[in-house]
Amino acid sequence: MQKTNRTLLIMASTLKSFPKLRKRIIDNLPDDINVQKDKLLLLLNFDEKDFDEAYEILTTLDLSTLGYFECQPIFQIVKKKQAWDFQIIIIEKLLEIESDPKQIINLKLELFNALLNLKKYRELIDIGVGLLKEYFIEGKLRQNNEYVLSNTIFACFERGKVDHTAFEKAIKILQEYQLNSPSFNFKVGVETEAYLYVNQAEKALESFIDGIKIKKVLSSIEYAKLYFLLCIKICGQIELKLESLPAITANSYVKLKDKDNWYFIGERDELDAVLVNSVNTKYQLFLGKKVGEQIALEDRYSFGDEKRAKVIEYIFPIEIYVLWKVIDNFNKLSRDGDLDGVQMIKIPQQDETIDPQYLLKFLGDLHSNSEPFFKLYCQDNNIPLAMLAASEGGLANAIGKIQREQKGFINFSNGSAEDFENQKKVAVKIIDEEASFYIDATSALFLCEIGLLPKIIVHIPGLKIPQSVINAIADISEKFRYTENKMGSMGYIGGEISISLLEKDKSDLIRSNFLNGIKMLESNPDNVCVISEVNRIDCFPEMKIPAELCDACSFAIRHGTPVLTEDPLYLKMVGLQTKKILPEYFSSLALVRVLAEKNKLSYDEYLKFFGYLSSYRCRFLSLNSNELEKAVLGDNRVNVISVDNILQFNFPLTLSEDYGVQFQIAFRVVFEFFIKILSDNTIIFDIKEKILFRIVDSFPTDLNKKNFLHLLLSFCVKVVEHMETNIVLSVSAQRMRREIDKLFQVAEIYGSKIELWELQTTDN
């Protein structure tokens, strides 16, 4: 029997000319662990060029068990499917055994390419430097020299977002490995940028011009596309002016009035100008002339011996000539709407200011593209934040939209006490069992920005993070990089332009928090995972959900582990679409709450995080009178009363009907809290007064503040009246009655001030 099976296995592997017979043989093989029918079917589909079916089988295999010869056809499959994550596993196994030097180089290049596609920039730099060091000088990379060099330097640019030394490393690599024949794209797109990152603008300009010389002739669009690099980046570091030279010398670019063509007076590097070299009869006519002077151009065969006098308009060196060409083409194309991504907007002067009508119209048109979906998101509380991020062009834009418009919410919970308790149970398991889980960009952003991640990561060693999340946080951190020329950002809210100024100290702190968070997330490289697009679970291909918002879900479903996310609606939507078993989930608030309950974080840290999440309109942030009491009076033996902690609860949002809290429930929360304060004879009257007014000032209600204050005190009176019927409580009741009476008196003054303020505001 064993001999027969062995024969059948040989036939199943070798009968490539008879696929149907081969398939029948494989199907009839016994279901024996030693037979490995899946691998035989995989090879059959590979031989038949059915890569989709072969790949489906491949995803069920344990790639770590594959042998060298099995890896070779499988490598072709994963390469065809662009499964870069699988490709890395296969390449590393092949490199362990491969002895052919040429094949080793090819495999390392394939590994380099896979890492590039997965945006694993830290590892990409290491292997790129290794390839250059081992093969560049000897020329063994051949036509791949520039590919490896440019992408290694590009990886340094990306790493520079989180590690500034990467920019210096890029310069070192650039200077150590000199290309014999660099391309225009390398000189302009890589070398120029490298020098700009380290503030060597003169060298950047030199590289830029060298690139132009390589290209020689640029189209109008090619010139215009260089505007941002030359006019913003380079000219932002060095001053270039459209000023003419004193006189025409060798290597000058000259423009005559009423003529479109430029002339280059010299021997080479004329670019797209008309060459006038030393053997040309016009050469001596140009030399020494100044702007405004005339040149007599002969045209014997059209006008006889008549000479046409032309006035010199510009005399530029090559740098200023290129600057002129870039600006001229940029203005022409953008004015006519022929430059993708650029629109020229007229800003008329109006007295001592400007008239923004056309800018408002432009911003309104942009706004209208995404506004219908945003309105739907605000109306339907079952739409995932990930879908809004796809509509708005990224997670930061989506959160910013919600915050600026003060509409919509980030729904990290369905609002039920049961849901939040379940989240806390998952968090407890993660902490107590040191269980593995994946974090997506929503939770990573919140925990990093406020600076909590470095404090809590030691308590969650099972944390695993997709590379896409790290890259997204790095990109967001760049928004807070403060530069001298960056004033802030411009938005569009309710038909008006809004300006958000960038404060240096605040920006530096937030950026520092992000970078420290990334450092902690990368501290264990084994916990940073990657997934290629073909392996990603994406139920909404038409919306192109950002990788940083769906990768954690894909990993969690694959491995059956929980997800730390502020967007459980995305998980539920994936479940509905795929019918897959959903992973458990928990929010950052649940995690921080559990850590505070376990005394791993202070209550003040939890409270600050609560307030931070409320500022981003996260829902549902539940609170009760006990929480308020703990926040204000503290939870230590020696209590320090902190009245301003009430502000952390953000009553205007978290107790509002728009948030989903009925007035009766919201009122009961603050009433139960204040009656506790009122009944506490250890708290002085002035503090009670401050607490009352803090509640009244921030409570969301249509009642005016005076009426609401009276309502709250009236309920307190009812409690006191009930207490007065109890002999034991009568002494306390009398004290409370006196304090309430005093508060009613203060309320009259307080209310008049409020009414006066409201009147003044209305008049203005």
Buried (B, 14 or more C-beta within 10 A) or exposed (E): EEEEBEEBBEBBBEBEEEBEEBBEBBEEBEEEEEBBBEBBBBBBBBBBEEBEBBBEBBEEBEBEEBEEEBBEBBBBBBBBBEBBBBBBBBBEBBBEEBEEEEEBBBBBBBBBBBBBBBBBBBBBBBBBBBBBEBBBEEEBBEEBBBBBBBBBBBBBBBBBBBBEEBBBBBBEBBEEBEBEEBBBBBBBBBBBBBBBBBEBBEBBBBBBBBBBBBBEEBEBEBBBBBBEBBBEBBBEBEEBEEEBBEBBBEBBBBBBEEBEEBBBBBEEBBBBBBBBBEEBEBBEBBBEBEBEEBBEEBEEEEEEEEEEEBEBBBBBBBBBBBBBBBBBBBBBBBEEEEBEEBEBEEEEEEEEEEEBEEBBEBBEEEBEEBBEBBEBBBEEBEBBBBBBBBBBEBBBBBBBBBBBBEBBBBBBBBBEEEBBEBBBBBBBBBBEEEBBBBBBBBBBBBBBBBBBBBBBBEBBEBBBBBBBBBBBBBBBBEBBEEEEEEEEEEBBEEEEEEEEEBEEEEBEBBBEBBBBBBEBBBEEEEBBBBBBBBBBBBBBEEBEBBBBBBBBBBBBBBEEBBBBBBBBBBBBBBBEEEEEEBBBBBBBBBBBBBBBBEEBBBBBBBBBBBBBBBEBBBBBBBBEBEBBBBBBBBEEEEEEBBBEBBBBBBBBBBBBEEBEBEBEEBBBBBBBBBBBBBBBEEBEBEBBBBBBBBBBBBBBBEEEBBEBBBBBBEBBBEBBEEBBEEEEBEEBBEBBBEBBEEBBEBBEEBBEEBEEEEEEEEEE
